[in-house]
Amino acid sequence: MSIKSILDRFLDLVNFANIYLLPYDGDAQLLSTQTRNVRITGKDLIKQNVENEVHRLQFYDQYLINVATNYVWNTHSNSFQRNMFENLADNANTINNINQNLLSFINNSDTIDRITRMVPQITNNNNSFVNIFFNGDTNFYGKDNPEF
């Protein structure tokens, strides 16, 4: 059976309402958590929906998924539909970029340096308030609760 006839059979059976559903109900924040380190396009989102329909209809063919995605994106969908998917993908990509930029600005070197400089304080009296305060020998729960 040729790919053209498989594609035609698929297109006769496909539910286009499922193809044009925005993933995560159009919530870019949820989508961004699923695509954290991957840049996506509107066509990628359509492809996910096509793949779901291919599996629902039990065709299980990666080449069909690619051909059907190109057909749906280039021929069957209108500019409004493509823009909806492109906008969602762009918003998710923007959220991911913002999150990555925020993470890159965090500089922990000063905090790590201060932690490595922490050493126990030496005192003359092991039972003194100073020893308890600086060396962490304080038991806030009393002697009845040794597990704390």
Rosetta constraint file for C-alpha pairs under 8 A:
AtomPair CA 1 CA 5 HARMONIC 6.60 0.50
AtomPair CA 1 CA 6 HARMONIC 6.93 0.50
AtomPair CA 2 CA 6 HARMONIC 6.35 0.50
AtomPair CA 3 CA 7 HARMONIC 5.89 0.50
AtomPair CA 3 CA 64 HARMONIC 7.18 0.50
AtomPair CA 4 CA 8 HARMONIC 6.10 0.50
AtomPair CA 5 CA 9 HARMONIC 6.07 0.50
AtomPair CA 6 CA 10 HARMONIC 6.06 0.50
AtomPair CA 6 CA 64 HARMONIC 7.62 0.50
AtomPair CA 7 CA 11 HARMONIC 6.04 0.50
AtomPair CA 7 CA 64 HARMONIC 6.64 0.50
AtomPair CA 7 CA 67 HARMONIC 7.64 0.50
AtomPair CA 7 CA 68 HARMONIC 6.63 0.50
AtomPair CA 8 CA 12 HARMONIC 6.20 0.50
AtomPair CA 9 CA 13 HARMONIC 6.50 0.50
AtomPair CA 10 CA 14 HARMONIC 5.86 0.50
AtomPair CA 10 CA 54 HARMONIC 7.66 0.50
AtomPair CA 10 CA 57 HARMONIC 7.94 0.50
AtomPair CA 13 CA 57 HARMONIC 7.69 0.50
AtomPair CA 14 CA 53 HARMONIC 6.60 0.50
AtomPair CA 14 CA 57 HARMONIC 7.69 0.50
AtomPair CA 15 CA 19 HARMONIC 6.87 0.50
AtomPair CA 15 CA 53 HARMONIC 7.52 0.50
AtomPair CA 16 CA 20 HARMONIC 6.27 0.50
AtomPair CA 17 CA 21 HARMONIC 6.40 0.50
AtomPair CA 18 CA 49 HARMONIC 6.76 0.50
AtomPair CA 18 CA 53 HARMONIC 7.43 0.50
AtomPair CA 19 CA 46 HARMONIC 6.48 0.50
AtomPair CA 19 CA 49 HARMONIC 5.01 0.50
AtomPair CA 19 CA 50 HARMONIC 5.89 0.50
AtomPair CA 19 CA 53 HARMONIC 7.42 0.50
AtomPair CA 20 CA 46 HARMONIC 7.14 0.50
AtomPair CA 20 CA 49 HARMONIC 7.55 0.50
AtomPair CA 20 CA 81 HARMONIC 7.30 0.50
AtomPair CA 21 CA 25 HARMONIC 7.57 0.50
AtomPair CA 21 CA 49 HARMONIC 7.66 0.50
AtomPair CA 22 CA 26 HARMONIC 5.14 0.50
AtomPair CA 22 CA 45 HARMONIC 7.82 0.50
AtomPair CA 22 CA 84 HARMONIC 7.94 0.50
AtomPair CA 22 CA 85 HARMONIC 6.87 0.50
AtomPair CA 23 CA 27 HARMONIC 7.63 0.50
AtomPair CA 23 CA 31 HARMONIC 7.40 0.50
AtomPair CA 23 CA 45 HARMONIC 7.33 0.50
AtomPair CA 24 CA 28 HARMONIC 7.76 0.50
AtomPair CA 24 CA 30 HARMONIC 6.49 0.50
AtomPair CA 24 CA 31 HARMONIC 6.43 0.50
AtomPair CA 26 CA 88 HARMONIC 6.45 0.50
AtomPair CA 27 CA 31 HARMONIC 6.38 0.50
AtomPair CA 27 CA 88 HARMONIC 7.64 0.50
AtomPair CA 28 CA 32 HARMONIC 5.93 0.50
AtomPair CA 28 CA 88 HARMONIC 5.85 0.50
AtomPair CA 28 CA 89 HARMONIC 7.34 0.50
AtomPair CA 28 CA 91 HARMONIC 5.77 0.50
AtomPair CA 28 CA 92 HARMONIC 4.69 0.50
AtomPair CA 28 CA 95 HARMONIC 7.80 0.50
AtomPair CA 29 CA 33 HARMONIC 6.55 0.50
AtomPair CA 29 CA 92 HARMONIC 6.26 0.50
AtomPair CA 29 CA 95 HARMONIC 6.99 0.50
AtomPair CA 30 CA 34 HARMONIC 6.77 0.50
AtomPair CA 31 CA 35 HARMONIC 6.35 0.50
AtomPair CA 31 CA 92 HARMONIC 6.07 0.50
AtomPair CA 32 CA 36 HARMONIC 5.60 0.50
AtomPair CA 32 CA 92 HARMONIC 4.62 0.50
AtomPair CA 32 CA 93 HARMONIC 6.70 0.50
AtomPair CA 32 CA 95 HARMONIC 6.52 0.50
AtomPair CA 32 CA 96 HARMONIC 6.01 0.50
AtomPair CA 33 CA 96 HARMONIC 7.97 0.50
AtomPair CA 35 CA 39 HARMONIC 7.25 0.50
AtomPair CA 35 CA 40 HARMONIC 7.55 0.50
AtomPair CA 35 CA 92 HARMONIC 7.97 0.50
AtomPair CA 36 CA 96 HARMONIC 6.01 0.50
AtomPair CA 37 CA 96 HARMONIC 7.46 0.50
AtomPair CA 39 CA 93 HARMONIC 6.06 0.50
AtomPair CA 40 CA 44 HARMONIC 6.08 0.50
AtomPair CA 40 CA 45 HARMONIC 7.60 0.50
AtomPair CA 40 CA 89 HARMONIC 5.84 0.50
AtomPair CA 40 CA 90 HARMONIC 7.73 0.50
AtomPair CA 40 CA 93 HARMONIC 6.91 0.50
AtomPair CA 41 CA 45 HARMONIC 6.70 0.50
AtomPair CA 41 CA 85 HARMONIC 7.65 0.50
AtomPair CA 41 CA 86 HARMONIC 6.01 0.50
AtomPair CA 41 CA 89 HARMONIC 5.32 0.50
AtomPair CA 41 CA 90 HARMONIC 7.16 0.50
AtomPair CA 42 CA 46 HARMONIC 6.43 0.50
AtomPair CA 42 CA 82 HARMONIC 6.70 0.50
AtomPair CA 42 CA 83 HARMONIC 7.68 0.50
AtomPair CA 42 CA 84 HARMONIC 7.80 0.50
AtomPair CA 42 CA 85 HARMONIC 4.31 0.50
AtomPair CA 42 CA 86 HARMONIC 4.01 0.50
AtomPair CA 42 CA 87 HARMONIC 7.39 0.50
AtomPair CA 42 CA 88 HARMONIC 7.23 0.50
AtomPair CA 42 CA 89 HARMONIC 5.53 0.50
AtomPair CA 43 CA 47 HARMONIC 6.04 0.50
AtomPair CA 43 CA 69 HARMONIC 7.60 0.50
AtomPair CA 43 CA 73 HARMONIC 6.61 0.50
AtomPair CA 43 CA 82 HARMONIC 7.76 0.50
AtomPair CA 43 CA 85 HARMONIC 7.27 0.50
AtomPair CA 43 CA 86 HARMONIC 7.47 0.50
AtomPair CA 44 CA 48 HARMONIC 6.39 0.50
AtomPair CA 45 CA 49 HARMONIC 6.62 0.50
AtomPair CA 45 CA 85 HARMONIC 6.71 0.50
AtomPair CA 45 CA 89 HARMONIC 7.59 0.50
AtomPair CA 46 CA 50 HARMONIC 6.17 0.50
AtomPair CA 46 CA 69 HARMONIC 6.79 0.50
AtomPair CA 46 CA 73 HARMONIC 7.37 0.50
AtomPair CA 46 CA 85 HARMONIC 7.41 0.50
AtomPair CA 47 CA 51 HARMONIC 5.99 0.50
AtomPair CA 47 CA 65 HARMONIC 7.17 0.50
AtomPair CA 47 CA 66 HARMONIC 7.51 0.50
AtomPair CA 47 CA 69 HARMONIC 5.36 0.50
AtomPair CA 48 CA 52 HARMONIC 6.25 0.50
AtomPair CA 49 CA 53 HARMONIC 6.33 0.50
AtomPair CA 50 CA 54 HARMONIC 6.10 0.50
AtomPair CA 50 CA 65 HARMONIC 6.36 0.50
AtomPair CA 50 CA 68 HARMONIC 7.10 0.50
AtomPair CA 50 CA 69 HARMONIC 6.25 0.50
AtomPair CA 51 CA 55 HARMONIC 6.23 0.50
AtomPair CA 51 CA 65 HARMONIC 5.75 0.50
AtomPair CA 52 CA 56 HARMONIC 6.03 0.50
AtomPair CA 53 CA 57 HARMONIC 6.03 0.50
AtomPair CA 54 CA 58 HARMONIC 6.06 0.50
AtomPair CA 54 CA 59 HARMONIC 5.38 0.50
AtomPair CA 54 CA 60 HARMONIC 6.15 0.50
AtomPair CA 54 CA 61 HARMONIC 7.56 0.50
AtomPair CA 54 CA 65 HARMONIC 6.86 0.50
AtomPair CA 55 CA 59 HARMONIC 6.02 0.50
AtomPair CA 55 CA 60 HARMONIC 5.62 0.50
AtomPair CA 61 CA 65 HARMONIC 6.40 0.50
AtomPair CA 62 CA 66 HARMONIC 6.39 0.50
AtomPair CA 63 CA 67 HARMONIC 6.19 0.50
AtomPair CA 64 CA 68 HARMONIC 5.75 0.50
AtomPair CA 65 CA 69 HARMONIC 5.91 0.50
AtomPair CA 66 CA 70 HARMONIC 6.30 0.50
AtomPair CA 67 CA 71 HARMONIC 6.21 0.50
AtomPair CA 68 CA 72 HARMONIC 6.00 0.50
AtomPair CA 69 CA 73 HARMONIC 5.93 0.50
AtomPair CA 70 CA 74 HARMONIC 5.75 0.50
AtomPair CA 70 CA 75 HARMONIC 7.81 0.50
AtomPair CA 71 CA 75 HARMONIC 5.31 0.50
AtomPair CA 71 CA 76 HARMONIC 6.46 0.50
AtomPair CA 72 CA 76 HARMONIC 4.65 0.50
AtomPair CA 72 CA 77 HARMONIC 5.81 0.50
AtomPair CA 73 CA 77 HARMONIC 5.59 0.50
AtomPair CA 73 CA 82 HARMONIC 7.19 0.50
AtomPair CA 77 CA 81 HARMONIC 6.03 0.50
AtomPair CA 77 CA 82 HARMONIC 6.62 0.50
AtomPair CA 78 CA 82 HARMONIC 6.37 0.50
AtomPair CA 79 CA 83 HARMONIC 5.95 0.50
AtomPair CA 80 CA 84 HARMONIC 6.29 0.50
AtomPair CA 81 CA 85 HARMONIC 6.64 0.50
AtomPair CA 82 CA 86 HARMONIC 6.08 0.50
AtomPair CA 83 CA 87 HARMONIC 5.84 0.50
AtomPair CA 84 CA 88 HARMONIC 6.29 0.50
AtomPair CA 85 CA 89 HARMONIC 6.17 0.50
AtomPair CA 86 CA 90 HARMONIC 6.00 0.50
AtomPair CA 87 CA 91 HARMONIC 6.05 0.50
AtomPair CA 88 CA 92 HARMONIC 6.22 0.50
AtomPair CA 89 CA 93 HARMONIC 6.09 0.50
AtomPair CA 90 CA 94 HARMONIC 6.06 0.50
AtomPair CA 91 CA 95 HARMONIC 6.26 0.50
AtomPair CA 92 CA 96 HARMONIC 6.27 0.50
AtomPair CA 93 CA 97 HARMONIC 6.12 0.50
AtomPair CA 94 CA 98 HARMONIC 6.15 0.50
AtomPair CA 95 CA 99 HARMONIC 6.18 0.50
AtomPair CA 96 CA 100 HARMONIC 6.14 0.50
AtomPair CA 97 CA 101 HARMONIC 6.09 0.50
AtomPair CA 98 CA 102 HARMONIC 6.18 0.50
AtomPair CA 99 CA 103 HARMONIC 6.32 0.50
AtomPair CA 100 CA 104 HARMONIC 6.26 0.50
AtomPair CA 101 CA 105 HARMONIC 6.48 0.50
AtomPair CA 102 CA 106 HARMONIC 6.93 0.50
AtomPair CA 108 CA 112 HARMONIC 6.08 0.50
AtomPair CA 109 CA 113 HARMONIC 6.00 0.50
AtomPair CA 110 CA 114 HARMONIC 6.24 0.50
AtomPair CA 111 CA 115 HARMONIC 6.25 0.50
AtomPair CA 112 CA 116 HARMONIC 6.29 0.50
AtomPair CA 113 CA 117 HARMONIC 6.45 0.50
AtomPair CA 114 CA 118 HARMONIC 6.70 0.50
AtomPair CA 120 CA 134 HARMONIC 7.25 0.50
AtomPair CA 120 CA 135 HARMONIC 5.76 0.50
AtomPair CA 121 CA 131 HARMONIC 7.18 0.50
AtomPair CA 121 CA 134 HARMONIC 6.16 0.50
AtomPair CA 121 CA 135 HARMONIC 6.37 0.50
AtomPair CA 122 CA 131 HARMONIC 7.45 0.50
AtomPair CA 123 CA 128 HARMONIC 7.94 0.50
AtomPair CA 123 CA 130 HARMONIC 7.10 0.50
AtomPair CA 123 CA 131 HARMONIC 6.00 0.50
AtomPair CA 125 CA 131 HARMONIC 7.27 0.50
AtomPair CA 126 CA 131 HARMONIC 5.97 0.50
AtomPair CA 126 CA 132 HARMONIC 7.93 0.50
AtomPair CA 127 CA 131 HARMONIC 6.64 0.50
AtomPair CA 127 CA 132 HARMONIC 7.07 0.50
AtomPair CA 128 CA 132 HARMONIC 6.46 0.50
AtomPair CA 129 CA 133 HARMONIC 5.92 0.50
AtomPair CA 130 CA 134 HARMONIC 5.96 0.50
AtomPair CA 131 CA 135 HARMONIC 5.61 0.50
AtomPair CA 131 CA 136 HARMONIC 7.80 0.50
AtomPair CA 131 CA 137 HARMONIC 7.40 0.50
AtomPair CA 132 CA 136 HARMONIC 5.71 0.50
AtomPair CA 132 CA 137 HARMONIC 4.72 0.50
AtomPair CA 132 CA 138 HARMONIC 5.53 0.50
AtomPair CA 133 CA 137 HARMONIC 7.07 0.50
AtomPair CA 133 CA 138 HARMONIC 6.87 0.50
AtomPair CA 139 CA 143 HARMONIC 7.67 0.50
AtomPair CA 139 CA 148 HARMONIC 7.71 0.50
AtomPair CA 141 CA 145 HARMONIC 5.93 0.50
AtomPair CA 141 CA 146 HARMONIC 7.96 0.50
AtomPair CA 141 CA 148 HARMONIC 7.00 0.50
AtomPair CA 142 CA 146 HARMONIC 7.65 0.50
